[in-house]
Each structure stands twice: as structure tokens, then as C-alpha cells.
Amino acid sequence: MGRFQKPIILSVIIAIGLYFGAMFLGDFHETGAAIAKLGAIGWAVILGLSLINYLLRYWRWEWYLTKLSDMAIPHRRHLAYYVSGFALSTTPGKAGETVRSLYLKQHGISFNNTISTFFVERFQDLLTIVLMASAAAVLFDGYALVVVLTAAVIFGSLPLLHSQWILGWLQRSSNSLPHKPAQLAGHVLDLLNSSAVLLKNKELFGGIIIGIVAWTAEGIGFWYLLERLGQDISPIAAISIYGVAVLIGAISFLPGGLGSTEAVMGLLLIASGVPEPVAIAATLICRIATLWFAVFIGLIVAGILAIRGIVPLSGKEVSDLG
């Protein structure tokens, strides 16, 4: 993971600056007191719900990969590869998580299959988060347009992604291209064909259900956090606030949604009547217990793999494998 140190360190520095800046702009002592109020049990519950999110998403990931390729990887090893990708969650669109492909290629699993699985996972996560955020379109002024437009794009593109007519048209069009563009078009078609397998019938609806349960677990954790901090907010409102904040972070394409997710979450909490110091504390705790908890676990697991001599393929090794 050595070559990925720079983006990780940079994102950590940015996050520390943002979080301490938010605390000082608000009431530092009151925010600190709110954070301390959560207690060990509160942290255990919230982190436990985040773990449920991670494990459910791994289950979906493994299920999807078995649909595209034959795998003979021990579950513990595969889980370690999956979790190590979390170390790079603070990259735009979580693209750094595709480092899993560099581990799995060593087991004969093609980049096409792992990238297709990653693409479908991100697509379904976005779809799930749109559903979670839908209540915000009614509860809060100014967010309806974002939620509706994102939902229209996501749901509207679903039939296009597995349309045999469109795939056939792209195939015919690529045949008339020069060699290198035709090669690139061929890779895109392979990606779309593999993705189409995972966007039909059982795979599509099963993946959506898993995604809803996984992300709702973190949403419930956010609601529980607010309850522990003495705030009377309904579960639907809390889950919706969490969903719309994550959605804005995702479509901003900022690394890990840093800044955008926190700002929207804090503003929506304040708009819901949560005192500013408590809103800042809840936002910081939520982000630590979701995004940064995943990054921390990913770094630990990637480090253990490296100590055992298991590292992602380098650029040269990828070229040698073709």
C-alpha cells in the first residue's frame, strides 16, 4: 500500500483541519462535552452497526463475483482483500477501493469482473442512498431538486445499462473505429456486459435489498447517536438526514465527500432544531464511526497483509500479466 500513502495522508490532514475548524467555529467546550456524553456503550453500538454495513456489503461483493467468475479463495483471505480497499475510501468516488482488483488478479480473477462488480456496487449504493434521502425532499426545503434529479438519473439509466439493443449498437459502432479506440470500446463493452449480468432479476433486487439493510444500519446508528446526545429526532428524519448528506458527498466527487457531507449533515441537524454544538459533535462522531472507522480497519488489514508478504500488484506486474 506504499504508493497509496500520499492520498491517505492528505485526506487525513484535510479531515483533521475541517473537524477542528468546525469545533472552533462553534463552541469548542460544548462540542467536546457532547462528544464525551456518548460513552463507551454508545460508541460500541454505533461502531457495531457500521460493521454490519461493511459485512453485508462484503457478502454482496462476494456473491456478485461468484456470478462472474470461479473463485477458489478462502473466505478470510477474500474478506481481507475487500476490507483493505476501505483504506482508500477517501478517494473521489471511492475509486481507490478498486485496489481489491490488484489483489484478486493474483488469484486469476480478471480486472473486468472485479471492476464490473465495483461499478454495480457503487451504482446500487447510490440508488439505495437516494431512497434513504427521499424523505429529505419533503422535510427540508432546497433538497428536493437534488434528490429528484439524482433519482431520475439513477433509475433512468438502469434499463439502459442492460439493454441488449444498446449493447449491440455499441458493438457494431466499435467495429468501425481505429485500432486503439476500438480496443478501449471493447473493454467498455466487456464491462457493460459483465455489469448487465448483475443488474437483472435476482441479482439486482437481492443486491438492492442487501444495500438497503446495510446502509440503513448506519442510518439507525446515526439516529441512536442523536438519541444518546439527548435529541428528539424521529428515525425516519435521522436516516434521511444521513442519506442526503452521504448523497451530496457522493455526487460532489470530493475525496470521501470530505467537507460536503459534514456541512450538509450539520446544517440539516441545525434546521431540525439540534443545537449547533451538538450538531457539530453528532456530525464528527458519525463520520468517525462510519468513514474513518472503515479507513482505519482497511489500513490495519492492509498492513497485516503486507507483513505477510501479500501486496497489490505493481504497475509493471499488471503490464506483464496483460
Buried (B, 14 or more C-beta within 10 A) or exposed (E): BEEBEEBBEEBBEBBEEBBEEBBEEBBBEBBEEBBEEBEEEBBEBBBEBBBBBBBBBBBBBBBBBEBBBEBEBEEEBBBBBBBBBBBBBBBBBBEBBBBBBBBBBBEEBBBBBBBBBBBBBBBBBBBBBBBBBBBBBEBBEEBBEBBEEBBEEBEEEBEEBBBEEBBEEBBEEBEEEEEEEEEEBBEEBBBBBBBBBBBEEEBBEBBBBBBBEBBBBBBBBBBBBBBBBEBEBEBBBBBBBBBBBBBBBBBBEBBBBBBBBBBBBBBBBBBBEBBBBBBBBBBBBBBBBBBBBBBEBBBBBBEEBBEEEBBBBEEEEBEEEE
